[in-house]
Amino acid sequence: MISIDSLLYISWDVSPNLYEGFITLRYYSLFFALSFILGFIIVKKIYLKEGAPIEWMDKLLVYAVFGTIIGARLGHVLFYEPAYYLKNPLEIFMVWKGGLASHGAAIALVVAMYLYSRKITKKHIFWSLDKLVIAVALAAGFIRMGNLMNSEIIGEKTESKYGIFYEFLSKQKLGIDGIEFENTGKSEMIDNFNYPICNINFPSNIDLSLYSVRSYIDTIHGKFNFENINSESYFFTDSLTLKNWEITNNKLSIPVYIIPRAPTQVLEALSYWFIFIILFLGHWKWNWDLYQGRLFGVFLVMLFSARFFIEFLKEHQTIDDMSVLNMGQWLSIPCILIGGFFIFKAKKI
């Protein structure tokens, strides 16, 4: 469920699973599949427009899918969490859990299209790349929406009314069935930041003896106190929690401060879909396809420029907090420069 609580923040209480049964279907997987289906339709129309053999499309799908998935996954593993995957190597293959890097996908896609051009089309690599990036921009937006459904790649804390409180993940961290977060409409300034206050309402079937209540409070405060706040924190406790708990209608209620996060996944998705529109118009209306490499260059410049600036709203990844730029920004800079070079050097066919 999604709710906007008194315009203080957006409460994101959405499970990453679309369906749970004999098999589990995740929203991320659905968006991932949808991006390839729509991308295939778009590129197929371009191929038909240019009179290219339809058999090339089947081969393109194979090269693009495997190149994108392998490159994006390895990019995430190598650039962002090498230590974690070194300890958990089997999780490298669990793509449906999320964890794809656009920089790794970009590199792998170029390699895949180089092989595709040499073995299948016998044309210049830009003949393929200039078409494919239109679909890739569309897919990138769907992938970011998949990240939102997974409640991952979160932004820095924000006082904006568009900040997202990840309620579903917060409940998972507490590990008690039936817990609900209730907005109080109140907030408090702590270290120059205005934190909204929520009540954690426990289910009515828990033990309400004083000993058990103190145990619940001490456990929550021990794990989620202000001193333990980090990039993966969604709420925290302090003396407010220890003093102002109450039992009403046989239900325990404990006040906590929540941490709304900048909606970076939504900003990226909208940016990438805007880039898709520009590239689509560039090909169909503005004749950019007549200049070899221009569409690919525009894609690199626009997409990674958007990524570069939105990264300022994200929690730092892999680079220490003292660094001015994070990993995503450092990796975006060469992509932007290379894209600018291709735009400048684009030759009319």
Secondary structure, DSSP 8 states (H G I E B T S, - for coil): -EEEETTTEEEE---SEEEESSSEEEHHHHHHHHHHHHHHHHHHHHHHHHT--THHHHHHHHHHHHHHHHHHHHHHHHHT-HHHHHH-GGGGG-GGG----HHHHHHHHHHHHHHHIIIII-S-HHHHHHHHHHHHHHHHHHHHHHHHHTT-S-B-B--STT-EE-HHHHHHHHT-TT-EEEEEEEEEEETTEEEEEEEEE--TTS--SHHHHHHHHHHHHHHHBGGG--TT--EEB-HHHHHS-EEETTEEEEEEEE--B--HHHHHHHHHHHHHHHHHHHHHTS-GGGEETHHHHHHHHHHHHHHHHHGGGB---SS-TT-SS-HHHHHHHHHHHHHHHHHHH-EE-
